[in-house]
């Protein structure tokens, strides 16, 4: 009886040692969003303070936060939908026809730093007068979403037996019909994973929005940047805006957690 208790105790300590460094920044950000500027920068840090909603009033009142929210939703959802329309057939082709070189090429494109695409995008969009447009942001965010969709779904399609679609084609269905009617319904956990991750990556993207957008199409990460100036940083506004930005991403991840875990671990164990 003593040994299992000791094992559980040390296992609990290990879990806490891992979780506390991960959770503490989020708790500190949440608490700071209700603090005044003086309380935030005070030393030693204040864990007991008079809460204020002034920072959130700044975010939703003084800043055009709802416009940024709309822009982020339009850009993120559009980038994900277009990435699915292109990425799902591409991932199916890679999985069924063993196009590993194409898959590696997509991986290389994903691993390249985003800033290497930024200047070409800026030149192209400025020449064709698409700066400060949803088109420019959606296409740039697809650089993030499309490789995620292809990589996750190609691995998932490989786990689906080819005999299932082969039997459908024997009965007269085309490959496209078998793909739409059989393969896609079976791959929903992988699709949910790809949708969730690609949307979160798009939602949190700062660099493309900072350069390619202006007042009309700025997205949520720019709301945080607006609280920073040359003279000072409004830490309360930064924290409140950060809380408002990460909350939808956290809720989305919690809702589809089991699908994300299954989609990321598919193919890890083969029997």
LOLONU-506032 format. One line per field, with one value per residue (C-alpha): residue in three letters; residue number from 1; x, z, y. Coordinates in Angstrom, 2 decimals. Each point is the difference from the previous one (the first is absolute). Layout:
LOLONU-506032
residu = [ALA; ...] $
num = [NUM; ...] $
px = [X; ...] $
pz = [Z; ...] $
py = [Y; ...] $
***
This chain:
LOLONU-506032
residu = [UNK; UNK; UNK; UNK; UNK; UNK; UNK; UNK; UNK; UNK; UNK; UNK; UNK; UNK; UNK; UNK; UNK; UNK; UNK; UNK; UNK; UNK; UNK; UNK; UNK; UNK; UNK; UNK; UNK; UNK; UNK; UNK; UNK; UNK; UNK; UNK; UNK; UNK; UNK; UNK; UNK; UNK; UNK; UNK; UNK; UNK; UNK; UNK; UNK; UNK; UNK; UNK; UNK; UNK; UNK; UNK; UNK; UNK; UNK; UNK; UNK; UNK; UNK; UNK; UNK; UNK; UNK; UNK; UNK; UNK; UNK; UNK; UNK; UNK; UNK; UNK; UNK; UNK; UNK; UNK; UNK; UNK; UNK; UNK; UNK; UNK; UNK; UNK; UNK; UNK; UNK; UNK; UNK; UNK; UNK; UNK; UNK; UNK; UNK; UNK; UNK; UNK; UNK; UNK; UNK; UNK; UNK; UNK; UNK; UNK; UNK; UNK; UNK; UNK; UNK; UNK; UNK; UNK; UNK; UNK; UNK; UNK; UNK; UNK; UNK; UNK; UNK; UNK; UNK; UNK; UNK; UNK; UNK; UNK; UNK; UNK; UNK; UNK; UNK; UNK; UNK; UNK; UNK; UNK; UNK; UNK; UNK; UNK; UNK; UNK; UNK; UNK; UNK; UNK; UNK; UNK; UNK; UNK; UNK; UNK; UNK; UNK; UNK; UNK; UNK; UNK; UNK; UNK; UNK; UNK; UNK; UNK; UNK; UNK; UNK; UNK; UNK; UNK; UNK; UNK; UNK; UNK; UNK; UNK; UNK; UNK; UNK; UNK; UNK; UNK; UNK; UNK; UNK; UNK; UNK; UNK; UNK; UNK; UNK; UNK; UNK; UNK; UNK; UNK; UNK; UNK; UNK; UNK; UNK; UNK; UNK; UNK; UNK; UNK; UNK; UNK; UNK; UNK; UNK; UNK; UNK; UNK; UNK; UNK; UNK; UNK; UNK; UNK; UNK; UNK; UNK; UNK; UNK; UNK; UNK; UNK; UNK; UNK; UNK; UNK; UNK; UNK; UNK; UNK; UNK; UNK; UNK; UNK; UNK; UNK; UNK; UNK; UNK; UNK; UNK; UNK; UNK; UNK; UNK; UNK; UNK; UNK; UNK; UNK; UNK; UNK; UNK; UNK; UNK; UNK; UNK] $
num = [1; 2; 3; 4; 5; 6; 7; 8; 9; 10; 11; 12; 13; 14; 15; 16; 17; 18; 19; 20; 21; 22; 23; 24; 25; 26; 27; 28; 29; 30; 31; 32; 33; 34; 35; 36; 37; 38; 39; 40; 41; 42; 43; 44; 45; 46; 47; 48; 49; 50; 51; 52; 53; 54; 55; 56; 57; 58; 59; 60; 61; 62; 63; 64; 65; 66; 67; 68; 69; 70; 71; 72; 73; 74; 75; 76; 77; 78; 79; 80; 81; 82; 83; 84; 85; 86; 87; 88; 89; 90; 91; 92; 93; 94; 95; 96; 97; 98; 99; 100; 101; 102; 103; 104; 105; 106; 107; 108; 109; 110; 111; 112; 113; 114; 115; 116; 117; 118; 119; 120; 121; 122; 123; 124; 125; 126; 127; 128; 129; 130; 131; 132; 133; 134; 135; 136; 137; 138; 139; 140; 141; 142; 143; 144; 145; 146; 147; 148; 149; 150; 151; 152; 153; 154; 155; 156; 157; 158; 159; 160; 161; 162; 163; 164; 165; 166; 167; 168; 169; 170; 171; 172; 173; 174; 175; 176; 177; 178; 179; 180; 181; 182; 183; 184; 185; 186; 187; 188; 189; 190; 191; 192; 193; 194; 195; 196; 197; 198; 199; 200; 201; 202; 203; 204; 205; 206; 207; 208; 209; 210; 211; 212; 213; 214; 215; 216; 217; 218; 219; 220; 221; 222; 223; 224; 225; 226; 227; 228; 229; 230; 231; 232; 233; 234; 235; 236; 237; 238; 239; 240; 241; 242; 243; 244; 245; 246; 247; 248; 249; 250; 251; 252; 253; 254; 255; 256; 257; 258; 259; 260; 261; 262; 263; 264; 265; 266; 267; 268; 269; 270; 271] $
px = [0.00; 2.86; 1.73; -3.04; -0.59; 3.61; -0.26; -3.24; 1.51; 3.05; -2.18; -2.16; 3.10; 1.23; -3.34; -0.06; 3.58; -1.09; -3.37; 0.91; 2.52; -2.55; -3.07; 1.56; 0.48; -3.67; -1.11; 2.29; -1.35; -3.59; 0.65; 1.91; -2.91; -1.94; 2.85; 0.88; 3.29; 1.47; -0.95; 1.40; 3.46; 0.18; 2.72; -0.41; -2.90; -3.50; -2.17; -2.70; -1.26; -3.11; -1.29; -1.00; -1.77; 1.69; 2.37; -2.86; -1.86; 3.07; 0.14; -3.67; -0.70; 3.01; 1.46; -1.88; 0.10; -3.22; 1.28; 3.21; -2.08; -2.04; 3.12; 1.73; -3.11; -0.38; 3.67; 0.37; -3.15; 0.62; 3.61; -1.08; -2.83; 2.19; 2.81; -2.44; -1.26; 3.56; 1.68; -2.42; 0.30; 3.75; 0.41; -2.09; 2.12; 3.22; -1.27; -1.39; 2.69; 2.97; 1.11; 2.55; 2.12; -2.96; -0.66; 3.60; -0.23; -3.05; 1.85; 2.96; -2.37; -1.58; 3.35; 1.22; -0.36; -3.07; 2.02; 1.65; -3.41; -0.89; 1.94; -1.10; -3.61; 0.31; 1.41; -2.58; -3.03; 1.10; 0.49; -3.46; -1.57; -1.13; 1.59; -2.41; -2.31; -1.37; 1.39; 3.58; -0.38; -1.87; 2.61; 2.85; -1.65; -0.46; 3.79; -0.52; -3.28; 0.48; 3.16; -1.62; -3.05; 2.10; 2.34; -2.67; -2.44; 2.57; 0.99; -3.67; -0.91; 2.81; -1.72; -3.21; 0.15; 0.02; -2.35; -2.90; 0.07; 0.97; -3.18; -2.02; 1.59; -0.77; -3.66; 0.19; 1.05; 2.70; 3.13; -1.34; -3.31; 1.77; 2.19; -2.96; -2.36; 2.34; 3.44; -0.97; -2.60; 2.52; 2.67; -2.03; 2.23; 3.01; -1.94; -1.11; 3.61; 1.19; -2.78; 0.69; 3.77; -0.01; -2.65; 1.96; 3.21; -1.86; -1.76; 3.30; 1.99; 1.44; 2.65; -2.12; -2.72; 2.49; 1.49; -2.76; -2.97; -0.92; -2.89; -2.76; 1.26; 2.16; -0.43; -0.06; 3.76; 0.30; -2.31; 2.81; 2.53; -2.17; 0.62; 3.74; 1.56; 3.50; -0.39; -1.74; -1.93; -3.55; 0.45; -3.58; -1.35; 2.50; -1.07; -3.72; 0.36; 2.10; -2.67; -2.70; 2.11; 1.05; -3.41; -1.62; 3.08; -0.01; -3.73; 0.34; 2.82; -1.92; -3.12; 1.86; 2.72; -0.71; -0.03; 3.26; 1.72; -1.28; 0.91; 3.55; 0.68; -1.45; 2.52; 2.18; -0.97; -0.60; -1.18] $
pz = [0.00; 0.76; -3.36; -2.14; 2.21; -0.47; -3.72; -0.22; 2.08; -2.23; -3.09; 1.32; 0.67; -3.52; -1.53; 2.05; -1.02; -3.64; 0.29; 2.18; -2.43; -2.79; 1.82; 2.03; -2.94; -0.92; 3.61; 0.31; -3.27; 1.19; 3.38; -1.55; -2.31; 3.12; 1.52; -0.33; -1.60; 3.44; 1.35; -3.06; 0.23; 3.81; 1.75; 1.73; -2.15; 1.38; 0.15; 2.01; -1.68; -0.80; -3.32; -2.73; -3.33; -1.43; -2.18; -1.68; -0.49; -1.83; -2.20; -0.98; 0.26; -1.06; -2.37; -3.05; 1.42; -1.55; -3.47; 0.68; 1.21; -3.18; -2.17; 1.81; -0.32; -3.73; -0.76; 2.18; -1.18; -3.67; 0.17; 1.64; -2.48; -3.05; 1.52; 0.46; -3.57; -1.32; 2.74; 0.34; -3.64; 0.10; 3.19; -1.47; -3.15; 2.07; 2.17; -2.77; -2.66; 2.41; -1.01; 2.79; -1.85; -0.30; 3.70; 0.84; -2.26; 1.93; 3.27; -1.20; -0.95; 3.48; 1.79; -1.79; 2.19; -0.84; -0.37; -3.11; -1.70; 1.37; -2.37; -3.20; 1.25; 0.71; -3.46; -1.80; 1.92; -0.24; -3.76; -0.56; 2.56; 2.49; 3.07; 2.92; -1.47; 1.29; -3.09; 0.91; 3.58; -0.89; -2.57; 2.39; 2.84; -2.32; 0.08; 3.60; -0.24; -3.23; 1.02; 3.33; -1.78; -2.49; 2.59; 2.47; -2.57; -2.10; 3.11; 0.82; -3.51; 0.12; 2.92; -2.00; -1.95; -3.76; -0.30; 1.27; -2.93; -2.39; 0.87; -0.60; -3.42; -0.85; 0.68; -2.51; 2.05; -1.35; 2.05; 0.72; 1.22; 2.17; 1.43; 0.85; 1.23; 1.79; 0.70; 1.24; 2.55; 1.40; 0.31; 1.99; 3.13; -2.13; -1.76; 3.31; 1.18; -3.17; 0.21; 3.66; -0.30; -3.25; 1.32; 3.21; -1.96; -2.20; 2.98; 1.77; -3.02; 0.49; -2.66; -3.16; 1.50; 1.18; -3.48; -2.47; 1.76; 0.89; 1.94; -1.85; 0.28; 3.13; 2.06; 3.72; 0.71; -1.11; 2.89; 2.39; -1.99; 0.23; 3.75; -0.54; -0.75; -0.09; 3.41; 1.97; -0.10; 1.32; 1.65; 1.22; -3.51; -1.38; 2.51; -0.51; -3.78; 0.30; 2.17; -2.52; -2.84; 1.55; 1.50; -3.30; -0.87; 3.41; -0.18; -3.52; 1.10; 3.07; -2.04; -2.62; 2.31; -0.53; -3.77; 0.07; 2.09; -2.26; -3.16; 1.17; 1.23; -2.98; -1.50; 3.11; 0.81; -2.74; 0.75] $
py = [0.00; 2.36; -0.33; 0.93; 3.06; 1.14; -0.59; 2.01; 2.80; 0.40; -0.33; 2.86; 2.12; -0.67; 0.99; 3.21; 0.81; -0.25; 1.74; 3.00; 1.56; -0.47; 1.29; 2.81; 2.43; -0.33; 0.53; 3.01; 1.43; -0.50; 1.64; 2.89; 0.76; 1.09; 2.02; 3.66; 0.98; 0.73; -3.43; -1.78; 1.55; 0.01; -2.00; -2.33; -1.22; 0.47; -3.10; 1.78; 3.16; 2.03; -1.34; 2.43; -0.40; 3.09; -2.00; -1.85; 3.28; 1.29; -3.09; -0.09; 3.72; 2.04; -2.59; -1.26; -3.51; -1.28; 0.95; -1.92; -2.94; 0.01; 0.25; -2.87; -2.18; 0.71; -0.55; -3.08; -1.77; 0.83; -1.18; -3.27; -0.66; 0.66; -2.07; -2.89; 0.26; -0.19; -2.02; -2.92; -1.16; 0.66; -2.04; -2.83; -0.04; -0.04; -2.85; -2.20; 0.55; 0.12; 3.51; 0.35; 2.53; 2.35; -0.45; 0.88; 3.06; 1.18; -0.60; 2.09; 2.81; -0.20; 0.00; 3.11; 3.12; 2.03; 3.17; -1.47; 0.12; 3.40; 2.24; -1.85; 0.09; 3.72; 0.77; -2.13; 1.27; 3.63; -0.32; -1.50; 2.37; -2.61; 1.54; 0.39; -2.63; -3.27; -1.74; 0.85; -1.16; -3.19; -1.04; 0.76; -1.93; -2.97; -0.33; -1.10; -1.90; -1.97; -1.94; -0.87; -1.44; -1.97; -1.49; -1.05; -1.34; -1.88; -1.95; -0.63; -1.14; -2.55; -1.74; -0.56; -3.30; 0.45; -2.98; 2.12; 2.39; -2.80; -1.88; 3.17; 0.44; -3.62; 0.83; 2.84; 3.02; 2.27; 0.69; 3.49; -1.42; -2.57; 2.75; 2.22; -2.73; -2.40; 1.44; 3.46; -1.21; -2.48; 2.68; 2.54; -0.18; 0.89; 2.75; 1.49; -0.04; 1.74; 2.59; 0.75; 0.34; 1.96; 2.40; 0.59; 0.65; 2.47; 1.60; 0.67; 1.16; 3.47; 0.57; -0.14; 2.16; 2.60; 0.47; -0.87; 1.60; 3.54; 1.52; -1.86; -3.58; -0.10; -3.15; -0.74; -0.26; 3.62; 0.93; -0.97; 1.98; 3.13; 0.19; 0.37; 3.37; 1.45; 1.60; -2.76; -3.23; -0.18; -3.39; -0.15; 0.48; -2.50; -2.64; 0.61; -0.16; -3.17; -1.65; 0.91; -1.41; -3.32; -0.84; -1.12; -2.09; -1.69; -0.73; -1.40; -2.27; -1.19; -0.79; -2.05; -1.32; -3.69; 0.42; 1.96; -2.67; -2.79; 1.86; 0.74; -3.53; -1.88; -2.36; 0.09; -3.58; -2.52; -3.47] $
***
